[in-house]
Amino acid sequence: MADESGEPQQQQSGAQVRERASRDEHVVRKQRRAVFRVPPVSLLTIPILLFCITPVAFTVPGLQLLYLIPVAVVAWVVRVRTVATPEGLSARTLTTSRSIPWDDLAGLSVTEKAAIRAALPDGTTVPLPYVRLHHVPVLSLLSDGRIPDPSGALADEGATGSDAEPGTDTAARETDTASEHATENAGEAERPASPA
């Protein structure tokens, strides 16, 4: 085989192929992440907020401090988030930032409002902004199973894949039964109507 210059391409050795595959896997692994935050499109409300504040801000001296409200909203939207990667969690609030590797995580705790907190081995908890109970399967996927998935969504996905156990073919039986019923119904529909 020749490239554009007409020179034959050299065969790649097995070590080069493995090195390239390892490098590509590392890049893909780095790109896998989930970001939990307020959508940036919410910043479109800032001009409306400024428009509403302006008439009030100039009625009485000192009310110009109301312009700090849109600044605080922008800072909140841009800064506060939780990022989950295969390496761990990173929680950022307005004033603090905390990174927690998956190995240093004892578990997750759920608050009364269905917010999730990271439980550390020393008994302290770290709030994870914008992470809710329905996000736990995503955290389980990114942590490679170190965080268990209580919903069972990932287990169902694995059971329907090619790695399913031989005894778990109930979905296939249900599909066969449904196709038999469809064939019977189709046979009835193909019969010509008898003349009246």
VENFENSUL-V851571 format. One record per residue. N is the residue number from 1. RES is the residue in three letters. SS is DSSP state (H for helix, E for strand, - for the rest). OMEGA is omega in whole degrees, -180 to 180 (NA if undefined). Layout:
[[N,RES,SS,OMEGA] [N,RES,SS,OMEGA]]
This chain:
[[1,MET,-,-178] [2,ALA,E,177] [3,ASP,-,-176] [4,GLU,-,-178] [5,SER,-,179] [6,GLY,-,179] [7,GLU,-,179] [8,PRO,E,178] [9,GLN,-,178] [10,GLN,-,177] [11,GLN,-,179] [12,GLN,-,178] [13,SER,-,180] [14,GLY,H,-180] [15,ALA,H,179] [16,GLN,H,179] [17,VAL,H,179] [18,ARG,H,180] [19,GLU,H,179] [20,ARG,H,179] [21,ALA,H,178] [22,SER,H,179] [23,ARG,H,179] [24,ASP,H,178] [25,GLU,H,179] [26,HIS,H,179] [27,VAL,H,179] [28,VAL,H,179] [29,ARG,H,179] [30,LYS,H,-177] [31,GLN,H,179] [32,ARG,-,177] [33,ARG,E,177] [34,ALA,E,-180] [35,VAL,E,178] [36,PHE,E,-178] [37,ARG,E,174] [38,VAL,-,-180] [39,PRO,-,-179] [40,PRO,H,179] [41,VAL,H,178] [42,SER,H,176] [43,LEU,H,177] [44,LEU,H,178] [45,THR,H,-177] [46,ILE,H,177] [47,PRO,H,178] [48,ILE,H,178] [49,LEU,H,177] [50,LEU,H,179] [51,PHE,H,-180] [52,CYS,H,-178] [53,ILE,H,-172] [54,THR,H,-180] [55,PRO,H,-178] [56,VAL,H,-174] [57,ALA,H,-177] [58,PHE,-,177] [59,THR,-,-178] [60,VAL,-,177] [61,PRO,-,179] [62,GLY,-,179] [63,LEU,H,176] [64,GLN,H,176] [65,LEU,H,177] [66,LEU,H,179] [67,TYR,H,175] [68,LEU,H,180] [69,ILE,H,178] [70,PRO,H,178] [71,VAL,H,179] [72,ALA,H,179] [73,VAL,H,178] [74,VAL,H,180] [75,ALA,H,-180] [76,TRP,H,-177] [77,VAL,H,-176] [78,VAL,H,-170] [79,ARG,H,-169] [80,VAL,-,-180] [81,ARG,E,170] [82,THR,E,179] [83,VAL,E,177] [84,ALA,E,178] [85,THR,E,176] [86,PRO,-,179] [87,GLU,-,-178] [88,GLY,E,-179] [89,LEU,E,174] [90,SER,E,-178] [91,ALA,E,179] [92,ARG,E,172] [93,THR,-,-180] [94,LEU,-,-173] [95,THR,-,-175] [96,THR,-,175] [97,SER,E,-176] [98,ARG,E,175] [99,SER,E,-178] [100,ILE,E,174] [101,PRO,E,-179] [102,TRP,H,-178] [103,ASP,H,180] [104,ASP,H,-177] [105,LEU,E,179] [106,ALA,E,-179] [107,GLY,E,178] [108,LEU,E,175] [109,SER,E,-177] [110,VAL,E,178] [111,THR,-,180] [112,GLU,-,-179] [113,LYS,-,179] [114,ALA,-,173] [115,ALA,E,-177] [116,ILE,E,174] [117,ARG,E,177] [118,ALA,E,178] [119,ALA,E,-179] [120,LEU,E,-178] [121,PRO,-,-179] [122,ASP,-,177] [123,GLY,-,178] [124,THR,-,177] [125,THR,E,179] [126,VAL,E,178] [127,PRO,E,176] [128,LEU,E,-175] [129,PRO,E,174] [130,TYR,E,175] [131,VAL,E,-179] [132,ARG,E,-175] [133,LEU,H,-179] [134,HIS,H,176] [135,HIS,H,-176] [136,VAL,H,176] [137,PRO,H,178] [138,VAL,H,178] [139,LEU,H,178] [140,SER,H,179] [141,LEU,H,-179] [142,LEU,H,-180] [143,SER,-,-178] [144,ASP,-,176] [145,GLY,-,178] [146,ARG,-,172] [147,ILE,-,-179] [148,PRO,-,179] [149,ASP,-,-177] [150,PRO,-,-178] [151,SER,-,-179] [152,GLY,-,-179] [153,ALA,H,-179] [154,LEU,H,178] [155,ALA,H,178] [156,ASP,H,180] [157,GLU,H,180] [158,GLY,H,-179] [159,ALA,H,180] [160,THR,-,-180] [161,GLY,-,-177] [162,SER,-,-179] [163,ASP,-,-177] [164,ALA,-,-180] [165,GLU,-,-178] [166,PRO,-,-178] [167,GLY,-,-176] [168,THR,-,-179] [169,ASP,-,180] [170,THR,H,179] [171,ALA,H,179] [172,ALA,H,178] [173,ARG,H,179] [174,GLU,H,179] [175,THR,H,179] [176,ASP,H,179] [177,THR,H,179] [178,ALA,H,-180] [179,SER,H,176] [180,GLU,H,178] [181,HIS,H,180] [182,ALA,H,179] [183,THR,H,178] [184,GLU,H,-180] [185,ASN,H,179] [186,ALA,H,178] [187,GLY,H,178] [188,GLU,H,-179] [189,ALA,H,-178] [190,GLU,H,180] [191,ARG,-,179] [192,PRO,-,178] [193,ALA,-,180] [194,SER,-,180] [195,PRO,-,-177] [196,ALA,-,NA]]
